[in-house]
Amino acid sequence: PVKLDGTNYLVWYRACKFAIGSRGYKGFLTGDTTKPIEAGPFQEKWETTNYLLMSYLTSSMNPGISRGYMLHDTAAAIWKTTETTYSHVGSKAQRYEIRKKIQETTQKELSISQYYSTLK
């Protein structure tokens, strides 16, 4: 799994979205799947799933980053806060970093497919 390190948010975001969405839990990330008000088996199932997803998200972060998310109560809160903190899609700084990476990337001992993946 991809670990969020502060510089790879978009890759981390996609990896988590694929893993969690493929299991039918996308609503827990978006906040669309809310905790049932009435106590009982549905509420317990929601809590168990929420804890599982919170654990998955924080485990897929570097330790220094995950510590800041341990006090959140829902997977949706973690998801939204990481987006607010790390998403800089379209920013000038991100475009500069991408251009710089492309210019610095050389094939060296990489196979053609590995080199191409580096450029993507």
C-alpha distances in whole Angstrom, upper triangle without the diagonal:
4,6,10,12,15,16,13,13,14,10,9,11,11,7,9,12,11,9,12,15,15,16,19,18,18,21,20,18,21,23,25,25,27,28,31,34,36,34,34,31,30,29,28,25,24,24,22,19,19,19,16,14,15,13,10,11,12,9,7,10,12,14,17,16,15,18,20,18,20,23,22,23,21,18,20,21,18,17,20,20,17,18,22,21,18,19,22,22,25,26,28,26,23,25,27,23,22,26,26,23,24,27,26,24,25,25,26,25,22,23,24,21,18,21,21,17,17,20,18
4,7,9,12,12,9,10,11,7,6,9,10,7,8,12,12,11,13,16,16,18,20,19,18,21,20,17,20,23,25,25,27,28,32,34,36,36,35,33,31,30,29,27,26,25,23,21,20,20,17,15,16,14,11,10,12,10,6,8,10,13,15,14,13,17,18,17,19,22,21,23,21,17,19,20,16,15,18,18,15,16,19,18,15,16,18,19,22,23,25,22,19,22,23,20,19,23,22,19,21,24,23,21,23,23,24,24,21,22,23,20,17,19,19,15,15,18,16
4,6,9,10,8,9,11,9,7,10,12,9,10,13,14,13,15,18,19,20,22,20,19,22,20,17,20,23,25,25,27,28,31,34,36,35,35,33,31,30,29,27,25,24,23,21,20,19,17,15,14,13,11,9,9,8,5,5,6,9,11,10,10,14,15,14,16,19,19,21,19,16,18,18,15,14,17,16,13,15,17,15,13,15,18,19,22,22,24,22,19,22,23,19,20,23,23,20,22,25,23,22,25,25,26,25,23,25,25,23,20,21,22,18,17,20,19
4,6,7,6,6,9,8,6,9,11,10,10,13,15,15,16,18,20,21,22,20,19,21,19,16,19,21,24,24,26,27,31,33,35,35,35,33,32,30,29,28,25,24,24,21,20,19,18,15,14,14,12,9,9,9,6,4,6,9,10,8,9,12,13,12,15,18,17,20,18,15,17,16,13,12,14,13,10,12,14,12,10,12,14,16,19,19,21,19,16,19,20,17,18,21,21,19,21,24,23,22,25,26,27,27,25,26,27,24,22,22,23,19,18,20,18
4,6,6,8,11,11,9,12,14,14,14,17,19,18,19,22,23,25,26,24,23,25,23,20,22,24,27,28,29,30,34,36,38,38,38,37,35,33,32,31,29,27,27,25,23,22,21,19,17,17,15,13,12,12,9,6,6,9,9,7,10,13,13,14,16,19,19,22,21,19,20,19,15,15,17,15,11,13,15,12,10,13,14,16,19,19,20,17,15,19,19,16,17,20,19,17,20,22,21,20,23,25,26,26,24,26,27,25,22,22,23,20,18,20,19
4,6,6,10,11,10,12,15,15,15,17,19,20,20,22,25,26,27,24,23,25,23,19,21,23,26,27,28,30,34,36,38,38,39,38,36,34,33,32,29,28,28,26,24,23,23,20,18,18,17,14,13,14,12,9,9,11,10,8,11,13,12,14,17,19,19,22,21,19,19,18,14,14,15,13,10,11,12,9,7,10,11,14,16,15,17,14,13,16,17,14,15,19,18,16,20,22,20,21,24,26,27,28,26,28,28,26,23,23,24,21,18,20,19
4,6,9,9,10,12,14,14,15,17,19,20,21,23,25,27,28,26,24,26,24,21,22,25,28,29,31,32,36,38,41,41,41,40,38,36,36,34,32,31,30,28,26,26,25,22,21,21,19,16,16,17,14,11,11,14,13,11,14,17,16,17,20,23,22,25,24,21,21,20,17,16,17,15,12,12,14,11,8,10,10,12,14,13,15,12,10,13,13,10,11,15,14,13,16,18,17,17,20,22,24,25,23,25,25,23,20,20,20,17,15,16,16
4,6,6,6,9,10,11,12,14,16,17,18,20,21,23,24,23,21,23,22,19,20,23,26,27,29,31,34,37,39,39,40,38,36,34,34,32,30,29,28,26,24,24,23,20,19,19,17,14,15,15,12,10,11,15,15,12,14,18,17,17,20,23,22,24,22,19,20,19,16,15,16,15,12,12,14,12,9,9,11,11,14,14,16,14,11,14,15,12,12,15,15,13,16,18,17,17,20,21,23,24,21,23,23,21,18,18,18,15,13,14,13
4,6,5,6,9,10,10,12,14,15,16,17,19,21,22,20,18,20,19,15,17,20,22,24,25,27,31,33,36,36,37,35,33,31,31,29,27,26,26,23,21,22,21,17,17,18,15,12,13,15,11,10,12,15,15,12,13,17,16,15,18,20,19,21,19,16,16,16,13,11,12,12,8,8,11,9,6,7,9,10,13,13,16,14,11,14,16,14,14,17,18,16,18,21,21,20,23,25,27,27,25,26,26,23,21,21,20,17,16,17,15
4,5,5,6,9,10,10,12,14,15,16,18,20,21,19,17,19,19,15,16,20,22,23,25,28,31,34,37,37,37,36,33,32,32,30,27,27,27,24,22,23,22,18,19,20,17,14,16,17,13,13,15,19,19,16,17,20,19,18,21,23,21,23,21,18,17,18,15,12,13,14,11,9,12,12,9,7,9,8,12,13,16,14,11,13,16,14,13,16,17,15,17,20,20,19,23,24,26,27,24,25,24,21,19,20,18,15,15,15,12
4,5,5,6,9,10,11,12,14,15,16,19,20,19,17,20,20,16,18,21,23,24,27,29,32,35,37,37,37,35,33,32,32,29,27,27,27,23,22,23,21,18,18,19,16,13,15,15,12,12,14,18,18,16,17,20,20,19,22,24,22,24,22,18,18,19,16,14,16,16,13,12,15,15,11,11,13,12,15,16,19,17,14,15,18,15,13,17,18,15,17,20,20,18,21,22,24,24,21,22,21,18,17,17,16,13,13,14,11
4,6,5,6,8,10,11,12,14,15,17,18,17,15,18,17,14,16,19,21,22,24,26,29,32,34,34,34,32,30,29,29,26,24,24,23,20,19,19,18,14,15,15,12,10,12,12,8,9,11,15,16,13,13,17,17,15,18,21,19,21,18,15,15,16,13,11,14,14,10,11,14,13,10,11,13,14,17,18,20,19,16,18,20,17,17,20,21,18,20,23,23,21,24,25,26,26,23,24,24,21,19,20,20,16,16,17,15
4,6,5,6,9,10,11,11,14,16,16,15,12,15,14,11,13,16,18,19,21,23,27,30,32,32,32,31,28,27,27,25,22,23,22,19,18,19,17,14,14,15,12,10,12,13,10,11,14,17,18,14,14,18,17,15,18,20,18,19,17,13,13,14,12,9,11,12,9,8,12,12,10,9,12,12,16,17,20,19,16,18,21,18,17,21,22,20,22,25,25,24,27,27,29,29,26,27,26,23,22,23,21,18,18,19,16
4,5,5,6,9,10,10,12,14,15,14,12,15,15,12,14,17,19,20,22,25,28,31,33,34,33,31,29,28,28,25,23,24,23,20,19,20,18,15,16,17,14,12,15,16,12,14,17,20,21,18,18,21,21,19,21,24,21,22,19,16,15,17,15,12,14,16,13,12,15,16,13,12,15,13,16,19,21,21,17,19,22,19,18,21,23,20,21,25,25,23,26,26,28,28,25,25,24,21,20,21,19,16,17,17,14
4,6,5,6,9,10,11,13,15,14,13,16,16,13,15,19,20,20,23,25,28,31,33,33,33,30,28,28,27,24,23,23,22,18,18,19,16,13,15,15,11,11,13,13,10,12,15,18,20,17,17,20,20,18,20,23,21,22,19,15,16,18,15,13,16,17,14,14,18,18,15,15,17,16,20,22,24,23,19,21,24,21,20,23,24,21,22,26,25,23,26,25,27,27,24,24,24,20,19,21,19,16,17,18,15
4,5,5,6,8,10,11,12,11,10,13,12,10,13,15,17,17,19,21,24,27,30,29,29,27,24,24,23,21,19,19,18,15,14,15,13,10,11,12,9,7,11,11,8,11,14,17,19,16,14,18,18,16,17,20,18,18,15,12,12,15,12,10,13,14,12,12,16,16,14,14,18,17,21,22,25,24,21,23,26,23,22,26,27,24,25,29,28,27,29,29,31,30,27,27,27,24,23,24,23,19,20,22,19
4,6,5,5,8,10,10,9,7,11,11,8,10,14,15,15,18,20,23,26,29,29,29,26,24,23,23,21,19,20,19,15,15,16,14,11,13,14,11,10,14,14,12,14,18,20,22,19,17,21,20,18,20,22,19,19,16,12,12,15,13,10,13,15,13,12,16,17,15,14,18,17,20,22,25,24,21,23,26,24,23,26,27,25,26,30,30,28,30,30,33,32,29,29,28,25,24,25,24,20,21,22,19
4,6,5,6,9,10,10,9,13,13,12,14,17,17,17,20,23,25,29,31,31,30,27,25,25,25,22,20,21,20,16,17,18,16,13,15,16,13,12,16,16,13,16,19,22,24,21,20,24,23,21,23,25,22,22,19,15,15,18,16,14,16,19,16,16,20,20,18,17,20,19,22,24,27,27,23,25,27,25,23,27,28,26,26,30,30,28,30,29,31,31,27,27,26,23,22,24,22,19,20,22,18
4,6,5,7,9,9,9,13,13,12,14,17,18,17,20,21,24,28,29,29,28,25,23,23,22,19,18,19,17,14,15,16,13,10,13,13,10,10,14,13,11,15,18,20,23,20,18,22,22,19,21,23,21,21,17,14,15,18,16,14,17,19,17,17,21,21,20,19,22,21,25,27,30,29,25,27,30,27,26,29,30,27,28,32,31,29,31,31,32,31,28,28,28,24,23,25,24,21,22,24,21
4,5,5,7,6,6,10,9,8,11,13,14,13,16,18,20,24,25,25,24,22,20,20,19,16,15,16,14,11,11,13,10,8,11,12,9,9,13,13,12,15,19,21,23,20,18,21,21,18,19,21,18,18,14,11,12,15,14,12,15,17,16,16,19,20,19,19,22,22,25,27,30,29,26,28,31,29,27,31,32,30,31,34,34,32,34,34,36,35,32,31,31,28,27,29,27,24,25,26,23
4,5,5,5,5,8,9,9,11,13,13,13,16,18,20,24,26,26,25,23,20,20,21,17,16,18,17,13,13,16,14,11,14,15,13,13,17,17,15,18,22,24,26,23,21,24,24,21,22,24,21,20,16,13,13,17,16,13,16,18,17,17,20,22,20,19,23,21,25,27,30,30,27,28,31,29,28,31,33,30,31,35,35,33,35,34,37,36,32,32,31,28,27,29,27,24,26,27,23
4,6,8,8,12,13,12,14,17,16,15,19,21,23,26,28,28,26,23,21,22,22,18,17,19,18,14,16,17,15,13,16,17,14,15,18,18,17,20,23,25,28,25,23,26,27,23,24,26,24,23,19,16,17,20,19,16,19,22,20,20,24,25,23,22,25,24,27,30,33,32,29,30,33,31,29,32,34,31,32,35,35,33,35,34,36,35,32,31,30,27,26,29,27,23,26,27,23
4,6,8,11,11,12,14,16,15,14,17,18,20,24,25,24,23,20,18,19,18,15,14,16,14,11,13,15,12,11,15,15,13,14,18,18,17,20,24,25,28,25,23,26,26,23,23,25,22,21,17,15,16,19,18,17,20,22,21,21,25,26,25,24,27,26,30,32,35,34,31,33,36,34,32,35,37,34,35,38,38,36,38,37,39,38,34,34,33,30,29,32,30,27,29,30,27
4,6,8,9,11,12,13,12,11,14,16,18,21,23,23,21,19,16,17,17,14,13,15,15,11,13,15,13,12,15,17,15,16,19,20,19,22,25,27,29,26,24,27,27,23,24,25,22,20,17,14,14,18,18,16,18,21,21,21,24,26,25,24,27,26,29,32,35,35,31,33,36,34,33,36,38,35,36,40,40,38,40,39,41,40,37,36,36,32,32,34,32,29,30,31,28
4,5,6,7,9,10,10,8,11,13,15,19,21,21,20,18,15,15,15,12,10,13,12,8,9,12,11,9,12,14,12,13,16,17,17,19,23,24,26,23,21,23,23,19,20,21,18,16,13,10,11,14,14,13,15,18,18,18,21,23,22,22,25,24,28,30,33,33,30,32,35,33,32,35,37,34,35,39,39,37,39,39,41,40,37,37,36,33,32,34,32,29,30,31,28
4,5,5,6,9,8,8,12,14,17,20,22,23,23,21,17,17,18,15,13,15,15,11,11,14,13,10,13,15,13,13,16,18,17,19,23,24,26,22,21,23,22,19,20,21,18,17,13,10,10,13,13,11,13,16,16,15,18,20,20,19,22,21,24,27,30,30,27,29,32,30,29,33,34,32,33,37,37,35,38,38,40,39,36,36,35,31,31,33,31,27,29,29,26
4,5,5,6,5,5,8,11,13,17,19,20,20,19,15,15,17,14,11,13,14,11,10,14,14,11,13,16,15,15,18,20,19,21,25,26,27,24,22,24,23,19,20,21,17,15,12,10,8,12,13,11,13,16,17,16,18,21,21,20,23,23,26,28,31,31,29,31,34,32,31,35,37,35,36,39,40,38,41,41,43,43,40,39,39,35,34,36,34,31,32,32,29
4,6,5,6,5,7,9,13,16,18,18,19,17,14,13,14,12,9,11,12,8,7,10,11,8,10,13,12,12,15,17,17,18,22,23,24,21,18,21,20,16,17,17,14,12,8,6,6,10,10,9,11,14,15,15,17,19,20,19,23,23,26,28,32,31,29,31,34,32,31,35,36,34,36,39,39,38,41,41,43,42,39,39,39,36,34,36,34,31,32,33,29
4,6,8,8,10,13,16,19,21,22,22,21,18,17,18,16,13,14,14,11,9,12,12,9,10,13,12,10,13,15,15,16,20,21,22,18,17,19,18,14,16,16,13,12,9,6,4,8,8,6,8,11,11,11,14,16,16,16,19,19,23,24,28,27,25,27,30,28,28,31,33,31,32,36,36,34,37,38,40,40,37,37,36,33,32,33,32,28,29,29,26
4,5,8,10,13,16,18,21,23,23,22,19,18,20,18,14,16,17,14,12,15,16,12,13,16,15,14,16,19,18,19,23,24,24,21,19,22,20,17,19,18,15,14,11,9,6,9,10,8,8,12,13,11,14,16,17,16,19,19,22,23,27,27,25,27,30,29,28,32,33,32,33,36,37,36,39,39,42,42,38,39,38,35,34,35,33,29,30,30,27
4,5,6,9,13,15,18,19,20,20,16,15,17,16,12,13,15,13,11,14,15,12,13,17,16,15,17,20,20,21,24,25,25,22,20,22,20,17,18,17,13,12,9,8,5,8,11,9,9,12,14,14,15,18,19,18,22,22,25,26,30,30,28,30,33,32,32,35,36,35,37,40,40,39,42,43,45,45,42,42,41,38,37,38,36,33,34,34,31
4,6,10,12,14,17,19,20,19,15,15,17,16,12,14,16,14,12,16,17,14,16,19,19,18,20,23,22,24,27,28,29,25,24,25,24,20,21,21,17,15,12,11,9,12,14,13,13,16,18,17,18,21,22,21,24,24,27,28,32,32,30,32,35,34,33,37,39,37,38,42,42,41,44,44,47,47,43,43,42,39,38,39,37,34,35,35,32
4,7,9,12,15,16,16,15,12,11,14,12,9,11,13,11,10,14,14,13,14,17,17,17,20,22,22,23,27,28,29,26,23,25,24,20,21,20,16,14,11,11,9,12,15,14,14,17,19,19,20,23,24,23,26,26,29,31,35,35,32,35,38,36,35,39,40,39,40,44,44,42,45,45,48,47,44,44,43,40,39,40,39,35,36,37,34
4,6,9,12,13,14,14,11,9,12,12,8,10,13,11,10,13,15,14,14,18,18,18,20,23,23,24,28,28,29,26,23,24,23,19,20,19,15,12,10,11,10,12,15,14,15,17,19,20,21,23,25,24,28,28,31,32,36,36,34,36,39,38,38,41,42,41,42,46,46,45,48,48,50,50,47,47,46,43,42,43,41,38,39,40,36
4,6,9,10,11,11,8,6,9,9,6,7,11,10,9,12,14,14,14,17,19,19,20,23,24,25,28,28,29,26,23,24,23,20,19,18,15,11,10,12,11,13,16,16,17,19,21,22,23,25,27,27,30,31,34,35,39,38,36,39,42,40,40,44,45,43,45,48,48,47,50,50,52,51,48,49,48,45,44,45,44,40,41,42,39
4,6,7,9,10,7,5,9,10,8,9,12,13,12,15,17,17,18,21,22,22,24,26,27,29,32,32,33,30,27,28,27,23,23,21,18,15,13,15,15,17,19,20,21,23,25,25,27,29,30,30,34,34,37,39,42,42,40,43,45,44,44,47,48,47,48,52,51,50,53,53,55,55,52,52,51,48,47,49,47,43,44,45,42
4,6,9,11,9,7,11,13,11,12,15,16,15,17,20,20,20,23,25,25,26,28,30,31,34,33,34,32,29,29,28,25,24,22,19,16,15,18,17,18,21,22,22,24,27,27,28,30,32,32,36,36,39,40,44,44,42,45,47,46,46,49,51,49,51,54,54,53,56,56,58,58,55,55,55,51,50,52,50,47,47,48,45
4,6,9,8,7,10,12,11,12,15,17,16,18,21,22,22,24,26,27,28,30,32,33,36,35,37,34,31,31,30,27,26,24,22,18,18,20,20,21,24,25,26,27,30,31,31,33,35,36,39,40,43,44,48,47,45,48,51,49,49,53,54,52,54,57,57,56,58,59,60,60,57,57,57,53,52,54,52,49,50,51,48
4,7,8,6,8,11,11,11,13,15,15,17,19,21,21,23,25,26,27,29,31,32,35,34,35,33,30,30,30,26,24,23,21,17,17,20,21,22,24,25,26,28,30,31,32,34,36,36,40,40,44,45,48,48,46,49,51,49,49,53,54,52,54,57,57,55,58,58,60,59,56,56,56,53,52,54,52,49,49,51,48
4,6,5,6,9,10,11,12,14,15,17,18,20,21,23,24,26,27,28,30,32,35,34,36,34,31,31,31,27,26,25,23,19,19,20,22,23,25,26,28,29,31,32,34,35,37,37,41,41,45,46,50,49,47,49,52,50,50,53,54,52,54,57,57,55,58,58,59,58,55,55,56,52,51,53,52,48,49,51,47
4,5,5,6,9,10,10,12,14,15,16,18,20,21,22,24,26,27,29,31,34,33,35,33,30,30,31,27,25,25,23,19,18,20,21,23,24,25,27,29,30,31,33,35,36,36,40,40,44,45,49,48,45,48,51,49,48,52,53,50,52,56,55,53,56,55,57,56,53,53,53,49,48,50,49,46,47,48,45
4,5,5,6,9,10,11,12,14,15,17,18,20,21,22,24,26,27,29,32,32,34,32,28,29,29,25,24,24,21,18,16,17,18,20,22,23,24,26,28,29,30,32,33,33,37,37,40,42,46,45,43,45,48,46,45,49,50,48,49,53,53,51,54,53,55,54,51,51,51,47,46,48,47,43,44,46,43
4,5,5,6,9,10,10,12,14,15,16,18,20,21,22,24,26,27,31,30,32,29,26,27,26,23,21,20,18,14,13,15,16,18,20,21,22,24,26,27,28,30,31,32,35,36,39,40,44,43,41,44,47,45,44,48,49,47,49,52,52,50,53,53,55,54,51,51,51,47,46,48,47,43,44,45,42
4,5,5,6,9,10,11,12,14,15,16,18,20,21,22,24,26,29,28,30,28,25,25,26,22,20,20,18,15,14,15,17,19,20,21,23,25,26,27,29,30,32,32,36,37,40,41,45,44,42,44,47,45,44,48,49,47,48,52,51,50,52,52,53,52,49,50,50,46,45,47,46,43,43,45,42
4,5,5,6,8,10,11,12,14,15,17,18,20,21,23,25,28,28,30,28,24,26,26,22,21,21,19,15,14,14,16,18,19,20,22,24,25,26,28,30,30,31,34,35,38,40,43,42,40,43,45,43,42,46,47,45,46,50,49,47,50,49,51,50,47,47,47,43,42,45,43,40,41,42,39
4,6,5,6,9,10,11,12,14,15,16,18,20,21,23,26,26,28,26,22,23,23,20,18,18,16,12,10,11,13,15,16,17,19,21,22,23,25,26,27,28,31,32,35,36,40,39,37,40,42,40,40,43,44,42,44,47,47,45,48,48,50,49,46,46,46,42,41,43,42,38,39,40,37
4,5,5,6,9,10,10,12,14,15,16,18,20,22,25,24,26,24,20,21,21,17,16,15,13,10,9,10,13,14,15,16,18,20,21,23,24,25,27,27,31,32,36,37,40,39,37,40,42,40,40,43,44,42,44,47,46,45,48,48,49,48,45,46,46,43,41,43,42,39,39,41,38
4,5,5,6,9,10,11,12,14,16,16,18,21,24,23,25,23,20,21,21,18,16,17,15,12,11,11,14,16,16,17,20,21,22,24,26,26,27,28,32,33,36,37,41,39,37,40,42,40,39,43,44,41,43,46,45,44,46,46,48,46,44,44,44,41,39,42,41,37,38,40,37
4,5,5,6,9,10,10,12,14,15,17,19,22,22,25,22,19,21,21,17,16,17,15,12,10,9,12,14,14,15,18,19,19,21,23,24,25,25,29,30,33,34,38,37,34,37,39,37,36,40,41,39,40,44,43,41,44,43,45,44,41,41,41,38,36,39,38,34,35,37,34
4,5,5,6,9,10,11,12,14,15,17,20,20,22,20,16,18,18,14,13,14,11,9,6,6,9,11,11,12,14,16,17,18,20,21,22,23,27,27,31,32,35,34,32,35,37,35,35,38,39,37,39,42,41,40,43,43,44,44,41,41,41,38,36,38,37,34,34,36,33
4,5,5,6,9,10,11,12,14,16,19,18,20,18,15,16,16,13,11,12,11,9,8,8,11,12,11,13,16,17,17,19,21,22,23,24,28,29,32,33,36,35,33,36,38,35,35,39,39,37,39,42,41,40,43,43,44,43,40,41,42,38,36,38,38,34,34,36,34
4,6,5,6,9,10,10,12,15,18,18,20,18,15,17,18,14,13,15,13,12,10,9,12,14,13,14,17,18,17,20,22,22,23,24,27,28,32,33,36,34,32,35,37,34,34,38,38,36,37,41,40,38,40,40,41,40,38,38,39,35,34,36,35,31,32,34,31
4,5,5,6,9,10,11,13,16,17,19,16,13,16,16,13,12,14,12,11,9,6,9,11,10,10,14,15,14,16,19,19,19,20,24,24,28,29,32,31,29,31,34,31,31,34,35,33,34,38,37,35,38,38,39,39,36,36,37,33,31,33,33,29,29,31,28
4,5,5,6,8,10,11,14,14,16,14,10,12,13,9,9,11,9,8,7,5,9,9,7,9,12,13,12,15,17,17,18,19,23,24,28,28,32,30,28,31,33,30,30,34,34,32,34,38,36,35,38,38,40,39,36,37,38,35,33,34,34,30,30,32,29
4,6,5,6,8,10,13,13,15,13,10,12,13,10,9,12,11,11,10,9,12,13,10,12,15,15,14,17,20,19,19,21,25,26,30,30,33,31,29,32,34,31,31,35,35,32,34,37,36,35,37,37,38,38,35,36,37,34,31,33,33,29,29,32,29
4,6,5,6,9,12,13,16,14,11,14,15,12,12,15,14,14,12,9,12,14,11,11,15,15,14,16,19,18,18,19,23,24,27,28,31,29,27,30,31,29,28,32,32,30,32,35,33,32,34,34,36,35,32,33,33,30,28,30,30,26,26,28,26
4,5,5,7,11,12,14,11,8,12,12,9,10,13,12,13,11,8,10,11,8,8,12,12,10,12,15,15,14,16,19,20,24,25,28,26,23,27,28,26,26,29,30,27,29,33,31,30,33,33,35,34,31,32,33,30,27,29,29,25,25,27,24
4,5,5,8,8,10,8,5,8,9,7,8,11,10,12,11,9,12,12,8,10,13,12,10,14,16,15,15,17,20,22,26,26,28,26,24,28,29,26,26,30,30,28,30,33,32,31,34,34,35,34,32,33,34,31,29,30,30,27,26,28,26
4,5,8,8,11,10,7,10,12,11,11,14,14,15,15,12,15,15,12,13,16,16,14,17,19,17,17,19,22,24,27,28,30,28,25,29,30,27,27,31,30,28,30,33,31,30,32,32,33,32,30,31,32,30,27,29,29,25,25,27,26
4,7,9,12,10,8,12,13,12,13,16,16,17,16,13,15,16,12,12,15,15,12,14,17,16,14,16,20,21,24,25,27,25,22,25,26,23,23,27,27,24,26,29,28,26,29,29,30,29,27,28,29,26,24,25,25,22,21,24,22
4,6,8,6,5,9,10,10,11,15,15,17,16,14,16,15,11,12,15,13,10,13,15,13,12,15,18,19,23,23,25,22,20,24,25,21,22,26,25,23,26,28,27,26,28,29,30,30,27,29,30,27,25,26,26,23,22,24,22
4,6,5,6,9,11,11,13,16,17,19,19,17,19,18,14,15,18,16,13,16,17,15,14,17,19,21,24,24,26,22,21,24,25,21,22,26,24,22,25,28,26,25,28,28,29,29,27,29,30,28,25,26,27,23,22,24,23
4,5,5,6,9,10,11,14,16,18,19,17,20,18,15,16,19,16,14,18,19,16,16,19,22,24,27,26,28,25,24,27,28,24,26,29,28,26,29,31,29,28,31,32,32,32,30,32,34,32,28,30,30,27,26,28,27
4,6,6,8,10,11,14,16,19,20,18,20,18,15,17,18,15,13,17,17,14,14,18,20,23,26,25,26,23,22,26,26,23,25,28,26,25,28,30,28,28,31,32,33,33,31,34,35,33,30,30,31,28,26,28,28
4,6,6,8,10,13,13,17,17,15,17,15,11,13,15,12,10,13,14,11,11,15,17,20,23,22,24,21,20,24,24,21,23,26,25,24,27,29,27,28,31,32,33,33,31,33,34,32,29,29,30,26,25,27,26
4,5,5,7,10,11,14,14,13,15,13,10,12,14,12,10,14,15,13,13,16,19,22,25,24,27,24,23,26,27,24,25,29,28,27,30,32,30,30,33,34,35,35,33,34,35,33,30,31,31,28,26,28,27
4,5,6,8,10,14,15,14,17,14,11,14,16,13,12,16,17,14,15,19,22,24,28,27,29,26,25,29,29,27,28,32,31,29,32,35,33,33,36,37,38,37,36,38,39,36,33,34,35,31,30,32,31
4,6,7,9,12,14,14,15,12,10,13,13,10,10,14,13,11,13,16,19,22,25,24,27,24,23,27,28,26,27,31,30,29,32,34,33,33,36,37,38,39,37,39,39,37,34,35,35,32,30,32,30
4,6,6,9,10,10,11,9,6,10,11,8,9,12,13,11,13,16,19,22,25,25,27,25,24,28,29,27,28,31,31,30,33,35,34,34,37,38,39,39,37,38,39,36,34,35,35,31,30,31,30
4,6,8,10,11,13,11,9,12,14,12,12,16,16,15,17,20,23,25,29,28,31,29,28,31,32,30,31,35,34,33,36,38,37,36,39,40,41,41,39,41,41,39,36,37,37,34,33,34,33
4,6,9,11,13,10,9,13,14,12,13,17,16,16,18,21,24,26,30,29,32,30,29,33,34,32,33,37,36,35,38,41,39,39,42,43,44,44,42,44,44,42,39,40,40,36,36,37,35
4,6,8,9,6,6,10,11,9,11,14,14,14,17,19,22,24,28,27,31,29,28,31,33,31,32,35,36,34,37,40,39,38,42,43,44,44,41,43,43,40,38,39,38,35,34,36,33
4,7,9,7,8,11,12,12,14,16,17,17,20,21,25,26,30,30,33,32,31,34,36,34,35,38,38,37,39,42,42,41,44,45,46,46,44,45,45,42,40,41,40,37,36,38,35
4,5,5,7,9,10,11,13,14,16,17,18,19,23,24,28,28,32,31,29,32,34,32,33,36,37,35,38,41,40,39,42,43,45,44,41,42,42,39,37,39,38,34,34,35,33
4,5,5,6,9,10,11,12,14,15,16,17,21,22,26,26,30,29,26,30,32,30,30,33,34,32,34,38,37,36,39,39,41,41,38,39,39,35,34,35,34,30,31,32,29
4,5,5,6,8,10,11,12,14,15,15,19,20,23,24,28,27,25,28,31,29,29,33,33,32,34,37,37,36,39,40,42,42,39,39,39,36,34,36,34,31,31,32,29
4,5,5,6,9,10,11,12,14,15,18,20,23,24,27,26,25,28,30,28,29,32,33,32,34,37,37,36,39,40,42,42,40,41,40,37,36,37,35,32,32,32,30
4,6,5,6,9,10,10,12,13,17,19,22,22,26,24,23,26,28,26,26,30,30,29,31,34,34,33,36,37,39,39,36,38,37,35,32,34,33,29,29,30,27
4,6,5,6,9,10,11,11,15,16,19,20,24,23,21,24,26,24,24,28,29,27,29,32,32,31,34,35,37,37,34,35,35,32,30,31,30,27,26,27,25
4,6,5,6,9,10,10,13,15,18,19,22,21,20,23,25,24,24,28,29,28,30,33,33,32,36,37,39,39,37,38,37,34,32,33,32,28,28,28,26
4,5,5,6,8,10,13,15,18,18,22,20,19,22,24,23,24,27,28,27,29,32,32,32,35,37,38,39,36,38,37,35,33,33,32,29,28,29,26
4,5,5,6,7,11,13,17,17,20,18,17,20,22,20,21,24,25,24,26,29,28,28,32,33,35,35,33,34,34,31,29,29,29,25,24,25,23
4,5,5,5,9,10,14,14,17,17,15,18,20,19,19,23,24,23,25,28,28,28,31,32,35,35,33,34,33,30,29,29,28,24,24,24,22
4,6,6,9,11,14,13,17,16,15,18,20,19,20,24,24,24,26,29,29,29,33,35,37,38,35,36,36,33,31,31,30,27,26,26,24
4,6,8,12,15,13,16,15,14,18,19,18,19,22,23,22,25,27,27,27,31,33,35,36,33,35,35,32,30,30,29,26,25,25,24
4,6,9,12,11,14,12,11,15,16,14,16,19,19,19,21,24,23,24,27,29,31,32,30,31,31,29,26,26,25,23,21,21,20
4,6,9,9,13,12,10,13,15,14,15,18,19,18,20,23,23,24,27,29,31,32,30,31,30,28,26,26,24,22,21,20,18
4,6,6,9,8,7,10,12,12,12,15,16,17,18,21,22,22,26,28,30,32,29,31,30,28,26,25,24,22,20,19,18
4,6,9,10,7,9,12,12,11,14,16,16,17,20,21,21,25,27,30,31,28,29,28,26,25,24,22,20,19,18,16
4,7,8,7,7,10,11,11,13,15,16,17,19,21,21,25,27,30,32,29,30,28,27,26,24,22,21,20,18,16
4,5,5,6,9,10,11,13,14,16,17,19,20,21,25,27,30,32,30,31,30,28,27,25,24,23,21,19,18
4,5,5,6,9,10,11,12,14,15,17,18,20,24,26,29,31,29,31,29,29,27,25,24,23,21,19,19
4,6,5,6,9,10,10,12,14,15,16,18,22,25,27,29,28,30,28,28,26,24,23,22,19,18,18
4,5,5,6,9,10,10,12,14,15,16,20,23,25,27,25,27,25,24,23,21,20,19,16,15,14
4,5,5,6,9,10,11,12,14,15,19,22,24,27,25,26,24,24,22,20,19,18,16,14,14
4,5,5,6,9,10,11,12,14,18,21,23,26,24,26,25,24,23,20,20,19,16,15,15
4,6,5,6,9,10,10,12,16,19,21,23,22,24,23,22,20,18,18,17,14,13,13
4,5,5,6,9,10,11,14,17,19,22,19,21,20,19,17,15,14,14,11,9,10
4,5,5,6,9,10,13,16,19,22,20,22,20,20,19,16,15,15,13,10,12
4,5,5,6,9,12,15,17,20,19,21,20,21,19,16,16,16,13,11,13
4,5,5,6,10,13,15,17,16,18,17,17,15,12,13,13,9,8,11
4,5,5,8,11,14,17,15,17,15,16,14,11,11,12,9,6,9
4,6,8,12,14,17,16,18,17,18,16,13,14,15,12,10,13
4,6,10,12,15,14,17,16,18,15,12,14,14,11,10,14
4,7,9,12,11,13,13,14,12,8,10,11,8,8,11
4,6,9,9,11,11,13,11,8,10,12,9,9,13
4,6,5,7,8,10,8,6,9,11,9,10,13
4,6,9,10,13,11,9,12,14,12,13,17
4,7,9,12,9,9,13,14,13,15,18
4,6,8,6,6,9,10,10,12,14
4,5,5,6,8,10,11,13,14
4,6,5,6,9,10,11,12
4,5,5,6,9,10,11
4,5,5,6,9,10
4,5,5,7,9
4,5,5,6
4,5,5
4,6
4
